[in-house]
Amino acid sequence: MERVSEILFGLIMVLTFTCSFSVIRAGDQEVREMLIGALGCNLAWGIIDAVFYLMSRLSEQGQGLVALRALRATNDPVEAHEIIGSTLPPLLASVLPQAEYQMMRQKLNEMPELPAHPRLAKEDWLDAGRIFLLVFLSTLPVAIPFVLIHRPVLALRVSNVVGIAMLFVCGYAFGRFSGFRPGRVGIVMVLVGALLVGLSIALGG
């Protein structure tokens, strides 16, 4: 779901450029400037999104360390239950029996010494790199028609068809993973994406 959201973000960003592009008076220079703007914008946002992901990973680890230290510091079973429950998904926490909480508490207390501070692992950096690539590469399918087709009007039409198809695929994946009807969510995502692009253009984005 998070990866689908990253692709949607990058896609809407580049569609803001292409859909506000005037093909009537466009020449090679105007097309080049639009492509540079779209690529540069998604390059910057890819970096920002990757940095935000790393910050969220540090925050998640920090919250886990705080909760584990609080768990080890308490002798109250009820408080320990609440601490463990606060770190679990609500549905899971609501069905776990008391014995499971006691077992988790025991296992957590038996863990080795905790690090002083949260640390980013190699996999975190790799995931941040993947997020950057998703946001940046989502620009290319929509931008490539302007490189391959030298008639701006036709290039814009092909680009828009590609953008609509990508919005539908992202919506389909979103619906599949979230339990909704994929085809219906795909259509809704096309409409929502068009609305977001229109609002961004209208507001000067």
N, CA and C atoms as a LAMMPS dump frame, in Angstrom:
ITEM: TIMESTEP
0
ITEM: NUMBER OF ATOMS
615
ITEM: BOX BOUNDS ff ff ff
-5.0000000000000000e+02 5.0000000000000000e+02
-5.0000000000000000e+02 5.0000000000000000e+02
-5.0000000000000000e+02 5.0000000000000000e+02
ITEM: ATOMS id mol type element x y z
1 1 1 N 0.819 -1.199 0
2 1 2 C 0 0 0
3 1 3 C 0.86 1.26 0
4 2 1 N 1.933 1.238 0.784
5 2 2 C 2.81 2.409 0.837
6 2 3 C 3.504 2.632 -0.5
7 3 1 N 3.919 1.545 -1.165
8 3 2 C 4.596 1.684 -2.445
9 3 3 C 3.631 2.204 -3.511
10 4 1 N 2.381 1.742 -3.481
11 4 2 C 1.381 2.255 -4.41
12 4 3 C 1.193 3.75 -4.194
13 5 1 N 1.179 4.169 -2.944
14 5 2 C 1.028 5.593 -2.634
15 5 3 C 2.203 6.399 -3.171
16 6 1 N 3.42 5.846 -3.082
17 6 2 C 4.59 6.549 -3.607
18 6 3 C 4.471 6.748 -5.115
19 7 1 N 4.034 5.7 -5.816
20 7 2 C 3.886 5.807 -7.267
21 7 3 C 2.811 6.836 -7.616
22 8 1 N 1.702 6.806 -6.892
23 8 2 C 0.634 7.773 -7.132
24 8 3 C 1.12 9.199 -6.921
25 9 1 N 1.914 9.39 -5.882
26 9 2 C 2.426 10.724 -5.593
27 9 3 C 3.261 11.24 -6.755
28 10 1 N 4.219 10.42 -7.208
29 10 2 C 5.07 10.839 -8.315
30 10 3 C 4.279 11.036 -9.592
31 11 1 N 3.286 10.188 -9.818
32 11 2 C 2.482 10.287 -11.03
33 11 3 C 1.675 11.576 -11.064
34 12 1 N 1.049 11.908 -9.953
35 12 2 C 0.259 13.142 -9.902
36 12 3 C 1.15 14.364 -10.07
37 13 1 N 2.356 14.305 -9.531
38 13 2 C 3.284 15.422 -9.68
39 13 3 C 3.618 15.667 -11.148
40 14 1 N 3.939 14.601 -11.891
41 14 2 C 4.328 14.789 -13.292
42 14 3 C 3.123 15.152 -14.151
43 15 1 N 1.936 14.633 -13.808
44 15 2 C 0.735 14.997 -14.554
45 15 3 C 0.398 16.468 -14.38
46 16 1 N 0.774 17.033 -13.249
47 16 2 C 0.57 18.468 -13.044
48 16 3 C 1.337 19.276 -14.08
49 17 1 N 2.532 18.796 -14.43
50 17 2 C 3.336 19.476 -15.454
51 17 3 C 2.757 19.246 -16.845
52 18 1 N 2.494 17.99 -17.186
53 18 2 C 2.075 17.688 -18.556
54 18 3 C 0.688 18.228 -18.867
55 19 1 N -0.213 18.188 -17.896
56 19 2 C -1.583 18.635 -18.158
57 19 3 C -1.709 20.157 -18.199
58 20 1 N -0.752 20.869 -17.632
59 20 2 C -0.769 22.332 -17.705
60 20 3 C 0.081 22.837 -18.862
61 21 1 N 0.642 21.901 -19.636
62 21 2 C 1.53 22.243 -20.745
63 21 3 C 0.694 22.644 -21.955
64 22 1 N 0.985 23.799 -22.527
65 22 2 C 0.27 24.298 -23.697
66 22 3 C 0.936 23.775 -24.965
67 23 1 N 0.263 22.849 -25.654
68 23 2 C 0.85 22.255 -26.857
69 23 3 C 0.618 23.113 -28.089
70 24 1 N -0.271 24.075 -28.014
71 24 2 C -0.605 24.869 -29.194
72 24 3 C 0.589 25.698 -29.643
73 25 1 N 1.282 26.308 -28.693
74 25 2 C 2.434 27.146 -29.034
75 25 3 C 3.748 26.486 -28.649
76 26 1 N 3.725 25.186 -28.437
77 26 2 C 4.919 24.501 -27.945
78 26 3 C 5.896 24.196 -29.069
79 27 1 N 7.15 24.478 -28.794
80 27 2 C 8.237 24.089 -29.676
81 27 3 C 9.177 23.175 -28.93
82 28 1 N 10.307 22.849 -29.554
83 28 2 C 11.273 21.959 -28.916
84 28 3 C 11.77 22.514 -27.591
85 29 1 N 11.972 23.837 -27.543
86 29 2 C 12.482 24.456 -26.318
87 29 3 C 11.464 24.349 -25.187
88 30 1 N 10.194 24.579 -25.506
89 30 2 C 9.152 24.501 -24.485
90 30 3 C 8.98 23.07 -23.976
91 31 1 N 9.036 22.113 -24.899
92 31 2 C 8.935 20.71 -24.497
93 31 3 C 10.098 20.34 -23.592
94 32 1 N 11.292 20.787 -23.957
95 32 2 C 12.483 20.478 -23.154
96 32 3 C 12.364 21.077 -21.76
97 33 1 N 11.895 22.31 -21.668
98 33 2 C 11.754 22.96 -20.364
99 33 3 C 10.71 22.242 -19.505
100 34 1 N 9.622 21.786 -20.132
101 34 2 C 8.599 21.065 -19.381
102 34 3 C 9.143 19.75 -18.841
103 35 1 N 9.905 19.033 -19.676
104 35 2 C 10.479 17.763 -19.245
105 35 3 C 11.482 17.963 -18.12
106 36 1 N 12.311 18.978 -18.244
107 36 2 C 13.292 19.258 -17.191
108 36 3 C 12.585 19.604 -15.882
109 37 1 N 11.517 20.407 -15.976
110 37 2 C 10.76 20.764 -14.779
111 37 3 C 10.116 19.555 -14.121
112 38 1 N 9.507 18.681 -14.938
113 38 2 C 8.844 17.497 -14.393
114 38 3 C 9.851 16.546 -13.759
115 39 1 N 10.952 16.29 -14.455
116 39 2 C 11.975 15.393 -13.92
117 39 3 C 12.62 15.966 -12.67
118 40 1 N 12.915 17.269 -12.71
119 40 2 C 13.541 17.917 -11.559
120 40 3 C 12.635 17.91 -10.342
121 41 1 N 11.337 18.154 -10.562
122 41 2 C 10.388 18.167 -9.453
123 41 3 C 10.303 16.787 -8.794
124 42 1 N 10.176 15.742 -9.603
125 42 2 C 10.073 14.409 -9.02
126 42 3 C 11.395 13.928 -8.449
127 43 1 N 12.505 14.414 -8.994
128 43 2 C 13.806 14.098 -8.407
129 43 3 C 13.887 14.662 -6.993
130 44 1 N 13.484 15.935 -6.854
131 44 2 C 13.519 16.576 -5.536
132 44 3 C 12.567 15.88 -4.564
133 45 1 N 11.346 15.578 -5.008
134 45 2 C 10.379 14.954 -4.11
135 45 3 C 10.729 13.516 -3.801
136 46 1 N 11.417 12.855 -4.724
137 46 2 C 11.898 11.512 -4.424
138 46 3 C 12.888 11.53 -3.277
139 47 1 N 13.79 12.509 -3.301
140 47 2 C 14.771 12.649 -2.224
141 47 3 C 14.069 12.987 -0.91
142 48 1 N 13.136 13.942 -0.963
143 48 2 C 12.412 14.344 0.248
144 48 3 C 11.631 13.17 0.832
145 49 1 N 10.958 12.419 -0.041
146 49 2 C 10.173 11.274 0.432
147 49 3 C 11.065 10.218 1.073
148 50 1 N 12.239 9.993 0.489
149 50 2 C 13.171 9.018 1.049
150 50 3 C 13.664 9.468 2.427
151 51 1 N 13.945 10.765 2.567
152 51 2 C 14.397 11.294 3.858
153 51 3 C 13.294 11.161 4.898
154 52 1 N 12.052 11.471 4.513
155 52 2 C 10.927 11.32 5.44
156 52 3 C 10.759 9.864 5.873
157 53 1 N 11.006 8.946 4.961
158 53 2 C 10.902 7.526 5.312
159 53 3 C 11.944 7.169 6.374
160 54 1 N 13.176 7.637 6.188
161 54 2 C 14.227 7.359 7.17
162 54 3 C 13.874 7.965 8.529
163 55 1 N 13.298 9.163 8.508
164 55 2 C 12.878 9.79 9.761
165 55 3 C 11.783 8.973 10.437
166 56 1 N 10.848 8.448 9.641
167 56 2 C 9.772 7.645 10.227
168 56 3 C 10.312 6.345 10.815
169 57 1 N 11.329 5.757 10.175
170 57 2 C 11.934 4.538 10.706
171 57 3 C 12.616 4.82 12.05
172 58 1 N 13.316 5.946 12.142
173 58 2 C 13.933 6.313 13.417
174 58 3 C 12.874 6.525 14.488
175 59 1 N 11.775 7.158 14.098
176 59 2 C 10.692 7.4 15.053
177 59 3 C 10.077 6.09 15.527
178 60 1 N 9.836 5.152 14.603
179 60 2 C 9.253 3.861 14.974
180 60 3 C 10.171 3.107 15.932
181 61 1 N 11.471 3.093 15.613
182 61 2 C 12.409 2.389 16.489
183 61 3 C 12.493 3.064 17.852
184 62 1 N 12.497 4.392 17.847
185 62 2 C 12.551 5.122 19.112
186 62 3 C 11.35 4.83 19.978
187 63 1 N 10.162 4.79 19.376
188 63 2 C 8.955 4.475 20.141
189 63 3 C 9.016 3.057 20.696
190 64 1 N 9.576 2.133 19.912
191 64 2 C 9.719 0.763 20.391
192 64 3 C 10.66 0.673 21.574
193 65 1 N 11.778 1.404 21.514
194 65 2 C 12.727 1.393 22.629
195 65 3 C 12.1 1.989 23.88
196 66 1 N 11.367 3.091 23.711
197 66 2 C 10.709 3.728 24.867
198 66 3 C 9.708 2.76 25.503
199 67 1 N 8.91 2.08 24.659
200 67 2 C 7.917 1.141 25.181
201 67 3 C 8.586 -0.039 25.883
202 68 1 N 9.677 -0.539 25.325
203 68 2 C 10.344 -1.692 25.931
204 68 3 C 10.991 -1.318 27.261
205 69 1 N 11.563 -0.129 27.327
206 69 2 C 12.149 0.315 28.603
207 69 3 C 11.06 0.486 29.659
208 70 1 N 9.91 1.031 29.245
209 70 2 C 8.804 1.195 30.19
210 70 3 C 8.29 -0.158 30.656
211 71 1 N 8.28 -1.131 29.746
212 71 2 C 7.82 -2.471 30.106
213 71 3 C 8.748 -3.104 31.132
214 72 1 N 10.03 -2.929 30.939
215 72 2 C 11.001 -3.524 31.86
216 72 3 C 11.018 -2.814 33.208
217 73 1 N 10.559 -1.577 33.215
218 73 2 C 10.626 -0.795 34.452
219 73 3 C 9.422 -1.022 35.362
220 74 1 N 8.35 -1.616 34.821
221 74 2 C 7.133 -1.769 35.625
222 74 3 C 7.026 -3.18 36.201
223 75 1 N 6.415 -3.239 37.372
224 75 2 C 6.106 -4.522 38.009
225 75 3 C 4.607 -4.806 38.016
226 76 1 N 3.858 -3.893 37.432
227 76 2 C 2.401 -4.01 37.409
228 76 3 C 1.968 -4.769 36.153
229 77 1 N 1.356 -5.954 36.28
230 77 2 C 0.927 -6.728 35.106
231 77 3 C -0.073 -5.98 34.23
232 78 1 N -0.95 -5.202 34.84
233 78 2 C -1.947 -4.459 34.063
234 78 3 C -1.264 -3.393 33.205
235 79 1 N -0.322 -2.668 33.817
236 79 2 C 0.408 -1.647 33.064
237 79 3 C 1.224 -2.29 31.946
238 80 1 N 1.85 -3.435 32.24
239 80 2 C 2.621 -4.14 31.218
240 80 3 C 1.721 -4.559 30.062
241 81 1 N 0.518 -5.021 30.395
242 81 2 C -0.474 -5.392 29.386
243 81 3 C -0.792 -4.189 28.496
244 82 1 N -1.009 -3.037 29.094
245 82 2 C -1.349 -1.828 28.338
246 82 3 C -0.192 -1.385 27.446
247 83 1 N 1.032 -1.494 27.951
248 83 2 C 2.191 -1.093 27.159
249 83 3 C 2.331 -1.975 25.926
250 84 1 N 2.221 -3.282 26.13
251 84 2 C 2.325 -4.201 24.991
252 84 3 C 1.177 -3.976 24.009
253 85 1 N -0.033 -3.81 24.539
254 85 2 C -1.197 -3.604 23.687
255 85 3 C -1.103 -2.344 22.847
256 86 1 N -0.455 -1.317 23.39
257 86 2 C -0.341 -0.056 22.652
258 86 3 C 0.566 -0.174 21.431
259 87 1 N 1.414 -1.195 21.408
260 87 2 C 2.33 -1.378 20.28
261 87 3 C 1.774 -2.332 19.228
262 88 1 N 0.618 -2.95 19.51
263 88 2 C 0.031 -3.919 18.589
264 88 3 C -1.119 -3.296 17.811
265 89 1 N -1.453 -3.857 16.649
266 89 2 C -2.668 -3.416 15.957
267 89 3 C -3.878 -3.601 16.855
268 90 1 N -4.81 -2.646 16.88
269 90 2 C -5.947 -2.713 17.815
270 90 3 C -6.731 -4.016 17.734
271 91 1 N -6.982 -4.526 16.534
272 91 2 C -7.751 -5.761 16.398
273 91 3 C -7.021 -6.931 17.045
274 92 1 N -5.717 -7.034 16.803
275 92 2 C -4.937 -8.107 17.395
276 92 3 C -4.888 -7.979 18.91
277 93 1 N -4.677 -6.745 19.392
278 93 2 C -4.596 -6.527 20.837
279 93 3 C -5.9 -6.886 21.543
280 94 1 N -7.026 -6.73 20.861
281 94 2 C -8.328 -6.972 21.501
282 94 3 C -8.652 -8.45 21.657
283 95 1 N -7.984 -9.32 20.907
284 95 2 C -8.335 -10.746 20.956
285 95 3 C -7.273 -11.601 21.651
286 96 1 N -6.125 -11.016 21.963
287 96 2 C -5.08 -11.808 22.61
288 96 3 C -5.456 -12.11 24.062
289 97 1 N -5.353 -13.347 24.492
290 97 2 C -5.64 -13.672 25.901
291 97 3 C -4.518 -13.197 26.81
292 98 1 N -4.825 -13.114 28.101
293 98 2 C -3.863 -12.633 29.085
294 98 3 C -2.589 -13.473 29.073
295 99 1 N -2.731 -14.78 28.855
296 99 2 C -1.553 -15.649 28.854
297 99 3 C -0.57 -15.269 27.75
298 100 1 N -1.093 -14.846 26.601
299 100 2 C -0.215 -14.437 25.498
300 100 3 C 0.553 -13.161 25.857
301 101 1 N -0.131 -12.257 26.533
302 101 2 C 0.547 -11.039 26.973
303 101 3 C 1.663 -11.373 27.962
304 102 1 N 1.388 -12.283 28.849
305 102 2 C 2.414 -12.673 29.82
306 102 3 C 3.611 -13.324 29.123
307 103 1 N 3.339 -14.14 28.119
308 103 2 C 4.419 -14.782 27.389
309 103 3 C 5.257 -13.746 26.627
310 104 1 N 4.576 -12.778 25.993
311 104 2 C 5.3 -11.731 25.267
312 104 3 C 6.139 -10.891 26.224
313 105 1 N 5.563 -10.6 27.397
314 105 2 C 6.304 -9.823 28.381
315 105 3 C 7.571 -10.564 28.805
316 106 1 N 7.454 -11.855 29.01
317 106 2 C 8.615 -12.644 29.408
318 106 3 C 9.681 -12.656 28.311
319 107 1 N 9.254 -12.866 27.085
320 107 2 C 10.203 -12.9 25.973
321 107 3 C 10.894 -11.542 25.784
322 108 1 N 10.14 -10.473 25.927
323 108 2 C 10.713 -9.134 25.766
324 108 3 C 11.712 -8.827 26.873
325 109 1 N 11.411 -9.269 28.076
326 109 2 C 12.339 -9.047 29.185
327 109 3 C 13.618 -9.867 29.038
328 110 1 N 13.542 -10.947 28.278
329 110 2 C 14.719 -11.79 28.087
330 110 3 C 15.599 -11.327 26.928
331 111 1 N 15.161 -10.326 26.233
332 111 2 C 15.964 -9.822 25.111
333 111 3 C 17.273 -9.231 25.618
334 112 1 N 18.338 -9.234 24.783
335 112 2 C 19.615 -8.656 25.21
336 112 3 C 19.511 -7.151 25.426
337 113 1 N 20.606 -6.573 25.887
338 113 2 C 20.632 -5.146 26.207
339 113 3 C 20.224 -4.305 25.01
340 114 1 N 19.426 -3.292 25.273
341 114 2 C 18.915 -2.441 24.207
342 114 3 C 19.958 -1.415 23.772
343 115 1 N 19.93 -0.998 22.49
344 115 2 C 20.813 0.102 22.069
345 115 3 C 20.386 1.406 22.728
346 116 1 N 21.325 2.313 22.875
347 116 2 C 21.012 3.589 23.526
348 116 3 C 20.091 4.444 22.665
349 117 1 N 20.249 4.334 21.359
350 117 2 C 19.468 5.164 20.444
351 117 3 C 19.023 4.314 19.258
352 118 1 N 17.947 4.725 18.582
353 118 2 C 17.542 4.016 17.361
354 118 3 C 18.606 4.173 16.279
355 119 1 N 18.758 3.143 15.472
356 119 2 C 19.774 3.162 14.417
357 119 3 C 19.166 2.664 13.112
358 120 1 N 19.62 3.263 12.025
359 120 2 C 19.159 2.843 10.712
360 120 3 C 19.99 1.651 10.239
361 121 1 N 19.295 0.607 9.806
362 121 2 C 19.959 -0.577 9.29
363 121 3 C 20.159 -0.443 7.786
364 122 1 N 20.947 -1.353 7.245
365 122 2 C 21.207 -1.351 5.803
366 122 3 C 19.918 -1.442 5.017
367 123 1 N 18.973 -2.27 5.499
368 123 2 C 17.71 -2.436 4.799
369 123 3 C 16.9 -1.145 4.776
370 124 1 N 17.024 -0.319 5.826
371 124 2 C 16.327 0.966 5.845
372 124 3 C 16.828 1.866 4.725
373 125 1 N 18.149 1.914 4.549
374 125 2 C 18.733 2.728 3.475
375 125 3 C 18.325 2.199 2.111
376 126 1 N 18.283 0.884 1.97
377 126 2 C 17.871 0.296 0.694
378 126 3 C 16.407 0.618 0.4
379 127 1 N 15.568 0.547 1.43
380 127 2 C 14.157 0.885 1.24
381 127 3 C 13.99 2.36 0.861
382 128 1 N 14.78 3.23 1.467
383 128 2 C 14.726 4.65 1.117
384 128 3 C 15.123 4.854 -0.342
385 129 1 N 16.136 4.111 -0.784
386 129 2 C 16.538 4.184 -2.187
387 129 3 C 15.439 3.707 -3.119
388 130 1 N 14.734 2.66 -2.723
389 130 2 C 13.629 2.153 -3.542
390 130 3 C 12.498 3.177 -3.627
391 131 1 N 12.222 3.843 -2.519
392 131 2 C 11.183 4.88 -2.52
393 131 3 C 11.561 6.007 -3.466
394 132 1 N 12.817 6.437 -3.407
395 132 2 C 13.284 7.481 -4.32
396 132 3 C 13.085 7.064 -5.771
397 133 1 N 13.454 5.821 -6.09
398 133 2 C 13.324 5.349 -7.468
399 133 3 C 11.862 5.269 -7.896
400 134 1 N 10.982 4.838 -6.99
401 134 2 C 9.565 4.751 -7.327
402 134 3 C 8.995 6.12 -7.678
403 135 1 N 9.303 7.112 -6.85
404 135 2 C 8.783 8.458 -7.103
405 135 3 C 9.363 9.031 -8.388
406 136 1 N 10.667 8.844 -8.583
407 136 2 C 11.314 9.433 -9.768
408 136 3 C 10.933 8.69 -11.039
409 137 1 N 10.97 7.357 -11.002
410 137 2 C 10.707 6.58 -12.211
411 137 3 C 9.254 6.646 -12.646
412 138 1 N 8.344 6.978 -11.716
413 138 2 C 6.941 7.124 -12.11
414 138 3 C 6.762 8.294 -13.082
415 139 1 N 7.766 9.176 -13.176
416 139 2 C 7.736 10.283 -14.125
417 139 3 C 7.913 9.801 -15.555
418 140 1 N 8.735 8.78 -15.742
419 140 2 C 9.204 8.425 -17.075
420 140 3 C 8.107 7.971 -18.04
421 141 1 N 7.193 7.057 -17.654
422 141 2 C 6.183 6.632 -18.641
423 141 3 C 5.346 7.787 -19.187
424 142 1 N 5.08 8.774 -18.345
425 142 2 C 4.278 9.918 -18.789
426 142 3 C 5.117 10.905 -19.597
427 143 1 N 6.413 10.978 -19.322
428 143 2 C 7.281 11.932 -20.013
429 143 3 C 7.841 11.394 -21.32
430 144 1 N 8.005 10.082 -21.437
431 144 2 C 8.647 9.496 -22.621
432 144 3 C 7.946 9.854 -23.929
433 145 1 N 6.593 9.907 -23.994
434 145 2 C 5.967 10.292 -25.273
435 145 3 C 6.461 11.622 -25.827
436 146 1 N 6.815 12.572 -24.957
437 146 2 C 7.299 13.861 -25.44
438 146 3 C 8.712 13.76 -26.012
439 147 1 N 9.423 12.694 -25.653
440 147 2 C 10.76 12.467 -26.192
441 147 3 C 10.69 11.726 -27.522
442 148 1 N 9.779 10.762 -27.615
443 148 2 C 9.704 9.906 -28.797
444 148 3 C 8.83 10.48 -29.904
445 149 1 N 7.837 11.281 -29.527
446 149 2 C 6.89 11.831 -30.512
447 149 3 C 7.159 13.326 -30.652
448 150 1 N 7.412 13.771 -31.867
449 150 2 C 7.809 15.16 -32.091
450 150 3 C 6.629 16.073 -32.428
451 151 1 N 5.417 15.518 -32.375
452 151 2 C 4.219 16.345 -32.542
453 151 3 C 3.616 16.549 -31.152
454 152 1 N 3.733 17.768 -30.591
455 152 2 C 3.323 17.989 -29.2
456 152 3 C 1.89 17.59 -28.888
457 153 1 N 0.951 17.833 -29.826
458 153 2 C -0.449 17.505 -29.566
459 153 3 C -0.615 15.994 -29.41
460 154 1 N -0.031 15.222 -30.336
461 154 2 C -0.115 13.767 -30.26
462 154 3 C 0.622 13.243 -29.031
463 155 1 N 1.778 13.84 -28.744
464 155 2 C 2.556 13.405 -27.574
465 155 3 C 1.759 13.607 -26.289
466 156 1 N 1.044 14.725 -26.186
467 156 2 C 0.249 14.994 -24.996
468 156 3 C -0.892 13.987 -24.865
469 157 1 N -1.524 13.656 -25.978
470 157 2 C -2.624 12.684 -25.927
471 157 3 C -2.125 11.309 -25.479
472 158 1 N -0.998 10.888 -26.052
473 158 2 C -0.433 9.591 -25.65
474 158 3 C -0.025 9.623 -24.184
475 159 1 N 0.587 10.731 -23.763
476 159 2 C 1.01 10.882 -22.371
477 159 3 C -0.181 10.802 -21.428
478 160 1 N -1.293 11.452 -21.803
479 160 2 C -2.485 11.423 -20.954
480 160 3 C -3.07 10.017 -20.86
481 161 1 N -3.06 9.283 -21.975
482 161 2 C -3.563 7.903 -21.951
483 161 3 C -2.707 7.047 -21.023
484 162 1 N -1.388 7.229 -21.116
485 162 2 C -0.484 6.489 -20.231
486 162 3 C -0.749 6.85 -18.773
487 163 1 N -0.936 8.14 -18.506
488 163 2 C -1.206 8.588 -17.142
489 163 3 C -2.501 8.003 -16.598
490 164 1 N -3.562 8 -17.437
491 164 2 C -4.841 7.428 -17.012
492 164 3 C -4.695 5.937 -16.725
493 165 1 N -3.949 5.234 -17.591
494 165 2 C -3.737 3.798 -17.386
495 165 3 C -2.99 3.532 -16.086
496 166 1 N -1.983 4.357 -15.799
497 166 2 C -1.216 4.175 -14.568
498 166 3 C -2.07 4.464 -13.34
499 167 1 N -2.918 5.486 -13.416
500 167 2 C -3.816 5.776 -12.301
501 167 3 C -4.767 4.605 -12.057
502 168 1 N -5.276 4.025 -13.139
503 168 2 C -6.186 2.892 -12.992
504 168 3 C -5.472 1.698 -12.358
505 169 1 N -4.255 1.405 -12.818
506 169 2 C -3.505 0.267 -12.275
507 169 3 C -3.212 0.48 -10.788
508 170 1 N -2.818 1.703 -10.429
509 170 2 C -2.56 1.992 -9.012
510 170 3 C -3.83 1.841 -8.195
511 171 1 N -4.958 2.335 -8.716
512 171 2 C -6.224 2.187 -8.013
513 171 3 C -6.632 0.73 -7.899
514 172 1 N -6.385 -0.045 -8.95
515 172 2 C -6.698 -1.469 -8.919
516 172 3 C -5.905 -2.159 -7.812
517 173 1 N -4.596 -1.856 -7.742
518 173 2 C -3.755 -2.444 -6.696
519 173 3 C -4.208 -1.978 -5.312
520 174 1 N -4.558 -0.702 -5.197
521 174 2 C -5.032 -0.158 -3.927
522 174 3 C -6.281 -0.902 -3.469
523 175 1 N -7.246 -1.099 -4.393
524 175 2 C -8.47 -1.802 -4.046
525 175 3 C -8.225 -3.246 -3.682
526 176 1 N -7.312 -3.89 -4.389
527 176 2 C -7.012 -5.296 -4.119
528 176 3 C -6.433 -5.482 -2.729
529 177 1 N -5.518 -4.592 -2.327
530 177 2 C -4.854 -4.733 -1.04
531 177 3 C -5.71 -4.245 0.125
532 178 1 N -6.696 -3.389 -0.161
533 178 2 C -7.496 -2.823 0.925
534 178 3 C -8.868 -3.47 1.063
535 179 1 N -9.185 -4.461 0.235
536 179 2 C -10.429 -5.195 0.392
537 179 3 C -11.61 -4.646 -0.375
538 180 1 N -11.392 -3.635 -1.242
539 180 2 C -12.471 -3.105 -2.067
540 180 3 C -12.453 -3.785 -3.439
541 181 1 N -13.453 -3.491 -4.25
542 181 2 C -13.486 -4.03 -5.605
543 181 3 C -12.422 -3.327 -6.444
544 182 1 N -11.419 -4.069 -6.921
545 182 2 C -10.283 -3.421 -7.602
546 182 3 C -10.675 -2.585 -8.81
547 183 1 N -11.545 -3.13 -9.676
548 183 2 C -11.92 -2.388 -10.875
549 183 3 C -12.606 -1.079 -10.554
550 184 1 N -13.507 -1.104 -9.577
551 184 2 C -14.231 0.112 -9.205
552 184 3 C -13.276 1.139 -8.593
553 185 1 N -12.363 0.669 -7.747
554 185 2 C -11.396 1.594 -7.144
555 185 3 C -10.468 2.167 -8.208
556 186 1 N -10.138 1.355 -9.231
557 186 2 C -9.304 1.858 -10.324
558 186 3 C -9.964 3.035 -11.025
559 187 1 N -11.272 2.921 -11.294
560 187 2 C -11.992 4.017 -11.946
561 187 3 C -12.052 5.24 -11.041
562 188 1 N -12.334 5.001 -9.757
563 188 2 C -12.384 6.11 -8.806
564 188 3 C -11.029 6.803 -8.715
565 189 1 N -9.939 6.018 -8.759
566 189 2 C -8.609 6.609 -8.668
567 189 3 C -8.312 7.504 -9.867
568 190 1 N -8.796 7.122 -11.048
569 190 2 C -8.626 7.975 -12.226
570 190 3 C -9.332 9.313 -11.998
571 191 1 N -10.56 9.273 -11.478
572 191 2 C -11.317 10.503 -11.233
573 191 3 C -10.674 11.346 -10.143
574 192 1 N -10.244 10.682 -9.048
575 192 2 C -9.595 11.41 -7.955
576 192 3 C -8.272 12.008 -8.425
577 193 1 N -7.502 11.229 -9.189
578 193 2 C -6.237 11.734 -9.708
579 193 3 C -6.438 12.948 -10.59
580 194 1 N -7.456 12.901 -11.465
581 194 2 C -7.752 14.045 -12.333
582 194 3 C -8.135 15.266 -11.499
583 195 1 N -8.917 15.029 -10.44
584 195 2 C -9.318 16.132 -9.566
585 195 3 C -8.103 16.742 -8.867
586 196 1 N -7.225 15.907 -8.352
587 196 2 C -6.036 16.402 -7.657
588 196 3 C -5.116 17.177 -8.593
589 197 1 N -4.945 16.666 -9.802
590 197 2 C -4.119 17.375 -10.801
591 197 3 C -4.743 18.724 -11.128
592 198 1 N -6.082 18.736 -11.323
593 198 2 C -6.751 19.995 -11.611
594 198 3 C -6.62 21.002 -10.491
595 199 1 N -6.774 20.544 -9.238
596 199 2 C -6.62 21.448 -8.105
597 199 3 C -5.2 21.986 -8.013
598 200 1 N -4.228 21.113 -8.258
599 200 2 C -2.829 21.545 -8.194
600 200 3 C -2.545 22.609 -9.24
601 201 1 N -3.051 22.409 -10.455
602 201 2 C -2.842 23.39 -11.524
603 201 3 C -3.549 24.699 -11.177
604 202 1 N -4.79 24.598 -10.686
605 202 2 C -5.568 25.805 -10.36
606 202 3 C -4.932 26.619 -9.254
607 203 1 N -4.281 25.928 -8.311
608 203 2 C -3.66 26.607 -7.176
609 203 3 C -2.208 27.006 -7.45
610 204 1 N -1.774 26.817 -8.668
611 204 2 C -0.424 27.243 -9.041
612 204 3 C 0.639 26.236 -8.735
613 205 1 N 0.253 24.971 -8.404
614 205 2 C 1.236 23.954 -8.053
615 205 3 C 1.913 23.331 -9.234
